[in-house]
């Protein structure tokens, strides 16, 4: 039987696949109808690194070295005690017209690709290990399609399944308004503000929020 959380995720994916998958110039259309979220494997390292590198190099959402090496990035994202997941789906792009074959298909379905990734772990050890922490990254070619929300819903479900009683984000940069709106929509509250704690590459010193929500019904 499908759980309420998985049913909600399926409904979300169906909704996004119908309404938010218009093709962007130069990018394939992402088919969220076939998206699935699963534990990452060693075979996903290249795809995870490609997403990680572009997100962190921008320097505006993570307090990590923009020049972090592939080795150090993967060691961080696949660290011991961390559960790593990927969201994968099909990408549909323009077909290639073949002279003399007017019936050629106008589209092609490319191999499944990793569209996003997230990590789930305990926020602290010992007496704080019942509170979860997580981090999310979405491929630039798949942003704005609801993949971040789908991963967030999946993450909350996984955290409950694993016995966590709450989730806390320690370092949500105030300029990351899309993420803040998503977390608030999913029940998180801003419980603390670190004034001027992050040096944004364009906006200078900006605030950082601590966000928290209970997972106990």
Protein Blocks (a to p, Z undefined) as FASTA:
>chain_A
ZZfklmmmmmmmmmmmmmmmcccehiacddfklgccddddfklmmmmmmmmmmmmmnopm
bccdfkbcfklmmmmmmgghiacddddddddddddddehiakbcfbdcdddddfbdcddd
dfbgcjllmpccddddddfklgonlmmmmmmmmmmmmmmmnopabdcdfbdcfklmmlmm
mmmmnopacfbdcehkbccfklopaddddddddfbZZ
